Amino acid sequence: MNFVTPDFMPAMPEIFLLSMLCVIMIIDLFLKDESRGATYVLSLIALIATAFLSFSNFSTESITTFNGSFILDPMATILKIAICIIVVGVFIYAKDYLKDRNMYKGEYFTLGLFGVLGMMVMVSAGNFLTVYLGLELLSLSMYAMIAMQRDSIVASEAAMKYFILGAIASGILLYGMSMVYAVTGSLDLATINKAVSGADRVVMSFGLVFIILGVAFKLGAVPFHMWMPDVYHGSPTSVTLYIASAPKIAAFAMMYRLLVDGLAGMQADWQMILIILSVLSMVFGNIVAIAQTNIKRMLAYSTISHVGFIIMGVVAGTQAGYGASMFYAIVYAIMSVAGFGMIVLLSRAGFEAENIEDFKGLNQKSPWFAFVMMAIMFSMAGVPPFLGFWAKITVLQEAVNSGFLWLAIVGVLASVIGAFYYLRVIKAVYFDKLVDETPIQASMDIRLTLSLNGMAILALGLYPTVLITLCITAFTRAI
Amino acid sequence: MFSNLPLLSLVIWTPIIGGMLVLAIGSKNNIEAKVLALLVSLVTLVLSIPLWTQFDTSLASMQFEELIPWISSFHINYHIAVDGISMPLILLTTFITVIVIIAGWKVITYKTAQYMAAFLILEGLMIGAFASVDAILFYVFWEALLIPMFVIIGIWGGPNRVYATIKFFLYTFLGSVLMLISLLYMYMHAVDVNGVGTFNIQDLHKLPLSLNAQILIFLSFLLAFAVKVPMWPVHTWLPDAHVEAPTGASVILAAIMLKLGGYGFVRFSLPITPDASMTLDWLVILLSLIAIVYIGFVALVQADMKKLIAYSSISHMGFVTLGFFLLWKITDNTGSASGAVLGLEGGMVQMISHGFISAAMFLSVGVLYDRMHSRMIKDYGGVVNTMPAFATFAVFFAMANAGLPGTSGFVGEFMVIMAAFKANFWYAFLAAITLILGAAYTLWMIKRVVFGPIANEQVEHLDDMSGREFFMMLLLAVAVLIIGLYPAPLLEVMHASIDNLVAHISITKIP
């Protein structure tokens, strides 16, 4: 047996990011607190360069390397670029918040970058072990990030809760993988895909259920959503920003890799399970969100309902359906990062703008950011011409095309319920009297990024063609 | 008739971009913002006039067509055009918006620029909805125009505005989401000339559909449009919204947004699901007659002037839906569809006419409210003694609202009642009751508010209308009289399109 050197080129962005990470960690060791800005700038540069490398690595074919455990296809490239750009936004929003709370340390950025690396590995995984490796790299980084504010009781509780539940979910996922391995004799997703038809259905079904459970936990689909509101609420907003945005993109990719790349032969089985998850998430998430007064918790439940829509596209079970889901995941991340960015914008040293009441009268304080908030909320509610509408309509279109008319109807009715709590935030912003007269103290870079983010929601809503086409052709061309 | 300018796009985007400019300069300079807003609305009005003068009335097809691919993955196009049905409604929109801007000139002092900008953006979105030939483009405009209206009622409305505006938004949102599902369903089956899926409304008109599918689609459309019109029993958001809304918003709501519902019936329900419309026409006729009679009685007992006019609007819009759905009953009864044209045209004229009259009625209440800050009938009495010019207009518009011959209110109602006679005597009988009821509630209100001895000291110190108020009332009065005395040009514009529509919906679409 000859040792063949694997082709490293497809994994170049990951290798680059890892090298940059090591460099940043070493540099950070020698930095004093006042020059911590260097870590921040280097992290941003690393992310942008990684995005650029991914872009230059683009291939319309599906390339595999490392004995099939690493896949580079259009979906992977697009999602990696999206993840990097979203995390750039996260870091910019988080900077001042961290400074004000004495958390402006190198750890936030290095852990964040490790998480990005984990997400990129998940997105490109071609093997059960690669999936698990990426997932754990991401999860461990997030546990540590949440716990960084160590003198805060809620943050420690959130970290503990997330860690224990996350560990159980990972264990269950591994258990499911081991069952599939037992029947098919392989960890490689492509090989499993071929072996599914001849495999023992009972054991495979058990394996499938456990795998879906692990995926649903990461996505936060009902009934595996319990951790989300507490973790979103308990984490410092700078970390909530992170966990609420890019990891959902990676979780979508994980779902796609495991269920479609690996277990496409069991589509009839997983479709049924996903339908239940989707309906429960859309209905439950939207109804419970109405009762929230804390905006971080409200956005957590809103995330749950969005996850229901992301799953709906996969339920459709067509290439275009996966494309629609992928588009939804990216759009969700853009909206979510903007939503939590608004919370950071209104927070300042010693004050957290955590409650819907804290948004009262924003229109008197800053008409521009009031408009941005309105765009985010209407976009999340799925009202045109904002971006969120197109995410909903593409997913609904694919569900209808695949014959899941009733699922689409449940989806739109759930979003009507959902519209109510988004409207309530807009009501606070526009219709209520100003309570907190303190002017917004955010620095220029946050204002600028958030404005760009809000404008992206409107501009991409007016011209969503490019993004939709990219997402849908990512699947139709690759296969 | 062709000009090189994309005229229709200009009419849509001038107010939207103008509205953004008003927002941009408006934070400090109220006067500049107001002048700019007025200019933008006037420019839009001028731009929309060629749509009328260059319109070829002999053609039933779409004119001023513009087509730009938008979202190619789903074959969604930026496809706009007008025909004889939508063009008058667009002109109504541009005309009423100018009046609304003038009406808000002195009255709105809080965030004036945002107020003006919201109305301009709303104008563009409404015109876009009327002009869309692509169903998804229509849906985008249709939903997007909820946003400015939501903000207008919520910021500048009365004490209970938050309740009213959220109710308004959720009602309309709930009504329209199922329509979206229907559109997506039809996209799956429809093909255009190139054999690919399409959202083009004209292609959807040709799409064969089984009766069951048609009935479900019809019901989803009915929900969307019935909420907007609004028809009994989904009308309850309207009185709330009207009572809390500022005068300008009430005017736009009554004069144009309700017409979107009626327009939807003509553009979507009838031609896309003709067989279901035939099967279920009794339902719409029943709901319309309930609206006309029952809501007429409800209007009679209102103590709040705005609520009274809101209920009167619902009752009058009942005529519109009645006229639209008489077609099959007339064909059954007389054996020819020629009488059906009368019902549809009557409904259309009623929409235009109600646009002017309801705008004028709400403006009249606005004129009083700005002086007394009360909408209650009991707070008034003997206004004619202190405001004679106002009283003249108020009585004139009240007469028009009651359907006095010579005013536009008469034309539409008369045509619909004539059509109803051809269908069934009892339809006509019930519909004609409104001539009595309408006169009763409107004139009784006028009697209590305008005539009689001066009721209290506040009324004694009222000033008559300013030049600004006089001017806008005059414009509306002229419009009401022109349509009332000489409706032929308006009918001529619609005629070809409506004939074509009747011919289309008389043929079954069941494959």
Interface residues (C-beta under 8 A of the other chain):
Chain A: N363 P367 M374 F378 V383 P384 P385 F389 W390 I393 T394 L396 Q397 V400 N401 L405 A408 I409 V412 L413 S415 V416 A419 F420 L423 R424 I426 K427 Y430 F431 Y463 P464 T465 I468 T469 I472
Chain B: L23 S27 W70 I71 S72 S73 F74 K111 Q114 I136 Y139 V140 E143 A144 L146 I147 F150 V151 G154 I155 R161 V162 T165 I166 F169 L170 F173 L174 V177 L178 L180 I181 L184 Y185 Y187 M188
